[in-house]
Amino acid sequence: MKIQFRSVCLSAHLDSFCRQLNELMSLEFVYQYDDPGKTRRKIGWIAEATYQSGPMTKEAEMRACECDILIDMLRELDIMEKRVAASKTTIYMSERWLKPLVVGRVRVPAILRLLSPSYRRMVCRFVRLMDNPNFWMLPCGVHAARDFVRLYKLFHGGWRFLFQEPQITVSHNLGACVEGFSRIRLWGYFVEPSKQKWRTRSALKNEALRVLWCGGMVDWKHTDILIRAFLKMHDIRLLSLLIVGEGKEEARLKRMAGKFREDKLGWVPNRICFSKYVSHERVRELMREADVYVMSSNSEEGWGAVVSEALAEGCPVISTYEAGSSATLLPETNLYHSNSYEELAEKLVQFNGGPVLYDEKEWSGVNAADKLMEILKENHEGNRQD
């Protein structure tokens, strides 16, 4: 049995899943861009394949039409339509389709994308695919699953969903089906397990709480909200904030930190330390050292693998409601709204450690491959009954 997986690039957060698939069947990984950027390579975002892989070519596109199973992240509707017409199993893995639009500094509802005739036609074709029994969807997180259901109901006459999101019922387990949509299965990305045993964390109020943030310093990651939360509460609770990363917002963020700023890779009580990018391995070490990780991105963050990575290191996470991984992996008590530094400050003041409720075996590449095999078995049995 032959399977092709098509993506933008070979992310390290897909690699363990692909390795396991390759052990179960013959896998070909095809990527759209050979080099997605030096920064992503520097921080360990790109994996080195140990299985058949290569860039997109005409021959690879032909094999995508002919292989037994296709997993596609590229919205190649022509190929997917040809496959389902030929009764070939086709699986679409995706982050959110309805991320908010940004026009200048104004954020507008993503549903307004449907004002574009070309986008509307694309969604209409996709919804028709959703009715085909050979077409399955793997949305990365509950927000992405809700987007798929919203578009499906809207294009089947549910006009009220122009103005409201549907309520969906789905357990937060990998591969769980959305109630009423048996071929929409909750999915995500998969990180390597920790190389060390989790340490016991205590976050006592007479100690400096070690807070960690890592990533690209762009506006939608809202690092400024974290700094404002620190400035609001630094005289209420002793914090040590470490910000690791680079980007166009870096100079502004350092100005915001003011007298509390230090340029140092480390933890200093009542200070905001800034560091340039470090290796992926060093980030995981910092997660083991931290008392809490803050993921501050808004809904532009389709998944947010740093949440999984921090949890895998036994580091509790406080995050926004809007990020895909947060709404999927964290309890609501750990969530705040991305534009509210007051909510984040309150979460940090109240934070007292506690157990990390994360099953790294559940959200692993090995388990994902097993879940995919279950999906393929269901698809085969369903077609046989038809």
N, C-alpha and C positions, 0 to 999 in steps of 0.2 A: 504494500500500500504506500502510495507516494503523497506527501503533503508539502505544500509550498506556503511559506509565511512571508507576506510582503509588508514592509514598513518603511518609514522615512530613513531610519538608520538602525544599526544594531545597538540598542540601548542596553546598558548593563542590567537594567531592571526587567529585561526580557530574556536575558541569557540563560538563567537557570531553568526557565520554562522550556526554552529551545533545546538545551542539552538533554533534558529528560525526554522530550518528544523524539529527539533523534535516536534515543535508545529504544524507543517503542516502535518507531517506523522510520522510513527514509525521509529525512527533512531537507528541504532546500530553503535557505533564507535569502530573500532578495531585498535589497535596500535601494531607496531612491537617490540618496545623496551619499557619496563616498566619504566626504569629510564635512560633518555638520559644524565644525568650528574648533579652533584650538582650545578655547576655554573649556568646552565640554570634555575634550580629551584630557585636559590638565586635571580636572577634578574627578576623573574616573567614570564619567557618564557613558563612555563608549566601551563596548566589550570587544574582545578578540575572539572570533568564532573558532570553535573546535569541531565544527560540522560544515557541510557544504554551504557556502555563502558567496554572494557576489552582487555587483551593481545591476541595476535595471537594464535589460537589453531586449531587443525584439524577440530573441529566442526564449528569454525568461518569460515574456508576456505570452508566448505561445504555450509554454509549459503550464502557465497559470490557468489556461483554458482546459488543458488536458489532464492535469493531475487529479488524483482521487478526491483530495480535500484541499480547499484553499482557505487560509486565514488572511484576511486583508484589512489593513489599516489605512488604505490610500483612497477610499471612496471611488474605486475604479468600477463605476456602475455598468459600463459596457461589458466588461469581463464578467461581473457578477450576474448580469441578466442572461448572458449566453450560457453560463454554467447552470443556473437553476432551470433554464428552459431544457437543458439536457439532463435534468434530474441529478446533478452533481452537488454534493454537500459543500455549501459555501457559508463561511463564518466571518462576520464583520465585527472587528474589535475597535472600539472608539472611545475617546473622551467626549465631553459635552459638545452638542451641536448648537446649543442656545446660550453660549457665553454672551454676556452683555456687550453691546457695541460701544466703542469709544469714538466720539466725534469731538475733536478738540479736547477739551477738559470735561466734556459732558458725557455721562454714561446713559445710554438709552436701552430700552428693553430689546433683547435679542430677537424676539418674535417679529420685530419690524424688518428683519432680513427678508421676510416673505413678501415685502413690497417689491423686491427685485424679481422680475419675471424669470431670470435664469436660475436663481436660487429656489424659487417656487417650483419650477419644473424639476429640478434635481430632487427636492423633497418628495414630490409626487411620485417620481420613479422609485425612490427608496421605499416609500410606504407600500407600493405595489410589491416590492421584493419581500416585505415583511409578511405578506399574505401567503407566500410560497412555503410549503413544508420543508423544502431543502435549504432554507435560509435561516440562519441563527445569528443572534446578536450577543456580543459580550461587552456591555457598557462598563467603563472604568469608573465605578462608584455609583452611589444612589442618585446623584444629581444627573448623571448621564442617562441612567435608566429612566428617570422621570422625563427627561427631554424626549426620548424615543416614544414613550407612551403618549406624551402630549401631542407630538406631531402626528402620531397614528390616529388618535381620537379626533384631532382637528380635521384631518383630511378624510375622515369618515363621518363628517357632518356634525361634530361636536364644536360648534362655533364659539361656545362659551370659553373654550380653551385658548382663544385669542387673548383673553383677559385674565386667565387664572391658570395656575399649575394644577395638574391632577394629583390627587392623593394616591400613593402607591403603597402596596403592602409587600415587603420582601424582607426576609431575615438577613442579617449582616454576615452571612457565611459565604465563602467563595463558592460560586456556582449555583447559588440559590436562585430559583426562578421567581420572576415578578408575578404576583397573583393575577390570573387572567391572561397572561402572556407566557406560555410555557417555553417559548423559544427565545426569551430574553433572560439571560443568566448574568447575575452580578459578577463582575470581574475587576481586575486591577493590574498592578505591576508587582513584581516580586523581588525582594532584596535578599542578599546573602545573610544567613544567620550569624549571630555574634560568635567571635572566636574565643571569647572569654565568658566565664560565669558572671551573671549579673551580681553587682555589689548591692549591699543594703544601703538605701538612701534615707537620710534623715534631713528634714527641712525645718529645723528648729528656728523659732523667731528671734533668738539671740545670736544666730549665725548668719553669715552672708549667704543668701540664696544664690547659687550659681545658675544663671540663666544664659542659654545659648541660642544664637540665631546664625544660620549659614545660608548663603545663596547669592544670586545676582542682585545688585542694588538697582532695581528698576521701580518705577512708581507703584505698579500694581501689587508689588510684594509688601508694601506698606510697612517698611522698616521704621518709618517716621512715627507710626502709631506706637510701636514698641518703645521708642525713645521717649515719646511724650508720656507714656505710661510710667516709665522709669522716673522721669522728672517730677511727675505728680506724686509718686509714692516713696521717693528715696528717703524722706525723713519719717516715713511711717514704718517701713520695713527695710532692713539692710539687704541690699542686692549687690551682686557682682555680675555685670552684663558683658558678655563677649559676643561681638558681631564679626563674623568671618565672611569676606566676600569683596567683590569689586563691582563697579558699574557707574552709570551716568549720574546716579543719585548720591554717590559717595561723598563728594565735597559738601553738599547740602546737609547730609546726615551728620557729618563731623562738626559742621557749624552749629547744628541743633544741640549736639552734646555739650558744647561750650566748655565750661571749666571742669566738667566731669570726664572729658575725653582723655584717653591715653592710647597711644599707638603701641600695642603690645599683644602678643598671643599668650594670654593668660587670664587669671582671675584676680581682680583687685577690688576689695570691698568698697562700695559706694562710688564705683567708677564704671564708665562705659569704655571698654577696650575694643579697639579696631585692629583687625588683621587682614592682610591680603589672603587670596586663595591659598589653601593648603591641600595636600593630597587627600584623596578619598579615604585612605586608611587613617590619616590623622583626624579627619572629621569624625570617623567612627570612634576613635579614642576620646575625642572631646565629648562626644555624646555619653560615653561611659563615665566621664568626669563630672558632667553637668548634673544639677539637681532637677532641672526642667528644661525642655526645649520649647521654644515658641515658634509656631508657624503662622505668619501674619498675612499671608497672601489673600487677595480677594478671589472672585470667581474666575479670573483669568487663569488661575492655577487649575489645570484640568485634573490632575491627580495629586501630586505633591509627595514624592517618594521619601523625602526627608522624614515624614511622619513615621512611615514604616521602618526606616533605618534607626531612628531614635528609639522606637518601641522595641526593635530587635536587640538593642543594647541595654534594655531595661530602664530607659530614661523616660519618665512621664512627659506627656506633651499637652500643652495648652495651644489651641488652634482656633481658626475661624470656622464659622458654620459653612462658609462658601466653598472651601477647598474640597475636592472629591474624596481624597483619602480620609480627611478628618471626619466628614459626615458618615463615612463607612466604618472606620476603625475605632473611633473614640466615643466615650459616653458624652451625653449632652452637657453634663456638668463641667466638662473640659473645654467647651466651645464658647466663643464670643463673636460678635459681629465685627467684620473687618474694619469698619470705619470708626469704631468706638474705642478710644484709648481709655476711657473711664471703665468700660467693662473689663478690658484686659488688666488694668491696674487692680481692680477688685479681685479678679481671679488670682493674681500674683500675691496679693495681700493674704488671701484665704488659703493659699496653697500649702498643704502639709504633707506632701509626698504621697504615700499610699501605694498599693500594689499596681503594677502595670498589667492591665487585662488585655494581653495580646498573645495569640496563639501563633507562633512563628511556623509551626507545621501546617496550620490551616492556610496561611497566606504565603505558601512556598511554591517555588516552581515545580517541585515534585508533585505536590498535591494538585496544582493547576493542570499538569499533564494528565493525572488520573481523572480529574473532573472532565477534561476534554474527551477522554476515552468514553466516559459515561454518556456524554452528549452524543458522540458518534454512534454509540450502541442504541440510544433512544431513536436517533434519526433513522438508523437502519431498520429497527423494528417497526417504526411508524410507517415507513415506506413499504415494508413487506405486507403490513396489514391493509394498506391502501390497494 
